[in-house]
Amino acid sequence: MSSLRLPAVLALLLALLLAGCGEEQTPPGLAGVPTERPAAALRAKLTELLVGHVYRTDLAVDADLAQGPDSDRFEEATDELDDNSVALSQVIEAAYGAETGRRFLALWREQIGLFLSYAAAKREGDDEAAEEAITGLEGLRAKASAFLSDVNPNLPRAEVARELGTHVNDVLAMIRAAAVRSPETFERTREAAGHMPGLAALLAEAIAQQFPAEFPGDADGSAARLRARLTARLTDHAHLLAATAVTDARAGVNSVGAGAARAALEQNSLALRDMLADVYGAASGEQFLGVWRDGIDLVEDLAAARRAQDADATAQARSALEDWRVEFVELMVDASPDLAAEPVASALETHIDALDAAIGAAAGDDDDLAPRVVGAAQPMADLARLLAGAIARQFPGEFGATSGRAAQTAVERS
């Protein structure tokens, strides 16, 4: 294991960090902005991947419980989950070398295997197998904590163990709710995803501290926190909106499940509102929330039209969503003149198209549901990067090279 080989693979890591914007270069207008510093980019990438891990795990568990481990839908979902695991291991590999990356991937895959074993045990009502999975996860937590603290002395073993323990308990609670088809599944999933930015911050800060020359900037500065929090909230939004629309398409907008999904999504919308209100003021936050909710309502209209197989209503919903996309971009550019409209519009277009595909999968043959949902979430890291960069450029005193008190309040309360 080498902890000094970063320069040889830095290009790989930077390519991974920048891949979210669809091109391996800084987006227009963001050159030199603190949110683009390598330490901030590392934290944002780890946040994206770890939050995505929870939602992909949920998709795999749902496929197993609904159709079983031999189904095409389960295979598609676990493929997406493993792609996420590989991406995480590549970040570790870029920092510590191929062997350490392989060891991390093996541990991460073992954890996922135990989660899926627990889900299978719950599906079969096998309490003994469920306890075996829990025991295995507890042992793995100790092993993973030791591994991470060994490769980076800035990672206290007890703190890593605590973060991993929270993650394991959250996912087990999510699986238990899913196994009995409880409406609480949506909120349990949101809560599980909500704890992952803490692990991402812990890892990013430790790596940046270990390799300050390769990761200049402050991984815990106001700009890094802003970008990471926007990445988490917008990734949450995409998955929760997809869950709401998919449930609408399967069970109807008035179903108990759709109501529960909508409630979890609303909590995320309020958190986004609070973040933007702390930057732009309460009135602007409420204006954002109104337009944001309009977009959610239109996606639900699209799901209802797909469920009813009403071609005219479907076309109307798609047209209305296009009008909404234009309105939202105008709102954000008015609030932040440094925001480039075209890439924001492009990210939203990709997001909406993938959401429509996920709704179609749910309303019909849903074997490829997981790739469609993941596709709807992927542009959110792009959008978070663009918004965070524009805000940091607009308010350099709060989101500059050093952490501002106002900025700290703004991002931490979310």
Residue pairs with C-beta under 8 A, 6 or more apart in sequence:
1 96
1 97
1 99
1 100
1 151
2 96
2 97
3 95
3 96
3 151
3 152
3 210
5 96
5 97
6 13
6 94
6 95
6 211
6 214
7 214
9 93
9 94
10 94
10 214
12 90
12 93
12 94
13 42
13 91
13 94
13 95
14 24
14 38
14 41
15 24
16 45
16 87
16 90
16 91
16 94
17 38
17 41
17 42
17 44
17 45
18 24
18 25
18 26
18 41
20 45
20 48
20 378
20 381
20 382
20 385
21 27
21 343
21 381
21 382
21 385
21 386
22 382
26 36
27 340
27 343
27 385
27 386
27 389
28 340
28 343
29 338
29 340
29 389
29 390
29 393
30 36
30 385
30 386
30 389
30 390
30 393
33 223
33 389
33 392
33 393
34 40
34 217
34 221
34 223
34 224
34 392
34 399
34 400
34 401
35 44
35 223
35 224
35 226
35 227
35 385
35 388
35 389
35 392
35 399
36 389
37 216
37 217
37 218
37 223
37 224
38 208
38 214
38 215
38 216
38 217
39 204
39 208
39 215
39 216
39 217
39 218
39 219
39 221
39 224
40 217
40 218
40 219
40 221
40 223
40 224
40 227
40 228
41 227
42 91
42 204
42 207
42 208
42 215
42 219
43 200
43 201
43 204
43 205
43 219
43 224
43 227
43 228
44 224
44 227
44 228
44 231
44 381
44 384
44 385
44 388
45 91
45 381
46 88
46 91
46 199
46 200
46 203
46 204
47 196
47 197
47 200
47 201
47 228
47 231
47 232
47 235
48 231
48 235
48 381
49 84
49 87
49 88
49 91
49 200
50 88
50 196
50 197
50 199
50 200
51 193
51 196
51 197
51 200
51 231
51 232
51 235
51 236
52 84
52 235
52 374
52 377
53 81
53 84
53 85
53 88
53 196
54 170
54 171
54 174
54 189
54 192
54 193
54 196
55 189
55 193
55 235
55 239
55 373
55 377
56 77
56 80
56 81
56 84
56 370
56 374
57 81
57 112
57 115
57 171
57 174
58 174
58 178
58 185
58 189
58 239
59 77
59 80
59 81
59 369
59 370
59 373
59 374
60 74
60 77
60 78
60 80
60 81
60 112
60 116
60 370
61 115
61 116
61 119
61 174
61 175
61 178
62 77
62 178
63 71
63 73
63 74
63 76
63 77
63 78
63 369
63 370
64 74
64 116
64 119
64 120
64 123
65 119
65 122
65 123
65 178
65 179
66 73
67 73
67 74
68 74
69 116
69 120
71 367
72 367
73 366
73 367
73 368
73 369
73 370
76 367
76 368
76 369
76 370
76 371
77 369
77 370
78 116
79 370
80 370
80 371
80 374
81 112
82 109
82 112
85 105
85 108
85 109
85 112
86 105
88 104
88 105
88 108
89 101
89 102
89 104
89 105
89 108
90 101
92 100
92 101
92 104
92 105
93 100
93 101
93 102
93 104
94 101
95 207
95 211
96 151
100 151
103 147
104 147
107 140
107 143
107 144
107 147
110 140
111 137
111 140
111 144
111 168
114 133
114 136
114 137
114 140
115 133
115 137
115 171
115 172
115 175
117 129
117 132
117 133
117 136
118 130
118 133
118 134
118 137
118 172
118 175
119 175
119 178
119 179
120 126
120 129
121 127
121 128
121 129
121 130
121 132
121 133
122 130
122 175
122 176
122 179
123 179
134 172
137 168
137 172
138 168
141 161
141 164
141 165
141 168
142 161
144 160
144 164
145 157
145 158
145 160
145 161
145 164
146 157
148 155
148 157
148 160
148 203
149 155
149 156
149 157
149 160
152 206
152 207
152 210
153 210
154 205
154 206
154 209
154 210
155 202
155 203
155 206
159 202
160 202
163 195
163 198
163 199
163 202
164 199
166 195
166 198
167 192
167 195
167 196
167 199
170 188
170 191
170 192
170 195
171 192
173 188
173 191
173 192
174 185
174 188
174 189
174 192
177 184
177 185
177 188
178 185
181 257
183 256
183 257
183 259
183 260
184 260
185 260
186 240
186 243
186 257
186 260
186 261
186 263
186 264
186 265
187 260
187 263
187 264
187 267
189 239
189 243
189 264
190 236
190 240
190 264
190 267
190 268
193 232
193 235
193 236
193 239
194 232
194 236
196 232
197 228
197 229
197 232
200 228
201 219
201 220
201 228
204 219
204 224
205 219
205 220
207 215
207 219
208 215
208 217
208 218
208 219
209 219
217 223
217 224
218 224
218 401
218 402
218 403
220 403
221 401
221 402
221 403
222 398
222 399
222 400
222 402
222 403
222 404
222 407
222 408
222 411
223 388
223 392
223 399
223 400
223 407
225 403
225 407
225 408
225 411
225 412
226 388
226 391
226 392
226 399
226 407
226 410
226 411
227 384
227 385
227 388
227 389
229 275
229 411
229 414
230 275
230 383
230 384
230 387
230 388
231 380
231 381
231 384
231 385
231 388
233 268
233 271
233 272
233 275
233 384
233 414
234 272
234 380
234 381
234 383
234 384
235 377
235 380
235 381
235 384
236 268
237 265
237 268
237 269
237 272
237 380
238 351
238 355
238 376
238 377
238 379
238 380
239 373
239 376
239 377
240 261
240 264
240 265
240 268
241 265
241 296
241 299
241 355
241 376
242 355
242 358
242 372
242 373
242 376
242 377
243 261
243 264
243 265
243 373
244 258
244 261
244 262
244 265
244 296
244 299
244 300
244 303
245 299
245 300
245 302
245 303
245 355
245 358
245 359
245 362
246 303
246 358
246 359
246 361
246 362
246 369
246 373
247 255
247 257
247 258
247 261
248 255
248 258
248 300
248 303
248 304
248 307
248 359
249 303
249 304
249 306
249 307
249 359
249 362
249 363
250 307
250 362
250 363
251 257
251 258
252 258
252 304
252 307
253 300
253 303
253 304
262 300
265 296
269 289
269 292
269 293
269 296
270 289
271 414
272 288
272 289
272 292
272 414
273 285
273 286
273 288
273 289
273 292
274 285
274 413
274 414
275 410
275 411
275 414
276 284
276 285
276 288
276 335
277 284
277 285
277 286
277 288
278 285
278 406
278 409
278 410
278 411
278 413
278 414
279 391
279 395
279 398
279 410
280 335
284 335
287 331
288 331
288 335
291 324
291 327
291 328
291 331
292 328
294 324
294 327
295 321
295 324
295 328
298 317
298 320
298 321
298 324
299 321
299 352
299 355
299 359
301 313
301 317
301 320
302 314
302 317
302 318
302 321
302 355
302 356
302 359
303 359
303 362
303 363
304 313
305 313
305 314
305 316
305 317
306 314
306 356
306 359
306 360
306 363
307 363
309 363
318 356
321 352
325 345
325 348
325 349
325 352
326 345
328 348
329 341
329 344
329 345
329 348
330 341
332 339
332 344
332 387
333 339
333 341
333 344
336 387
336 390
336 391
336 394
337 394
338 389
338 390
338 393
338 394
339 386
339 387
339 390
340 386
340 390
343 382
343 386
344 383
344 386
344 387
347 379
347 380
347 382
347 383
347 386
348 379
348 383
350 375
350 378
350 379
351 376
351 379
351 380
351 383
354 372
354 373
354 375
354 376
354 378
354 379
355 376
357 372
357 375
357 376
358 369
358 372
358 373
358 375
358 376
360 372
361 367
361 368
361 369
361 372
362 369
391 399
392 399
392 400
395 407
397 404
398 404
398 406
398 407
398 410
399 407
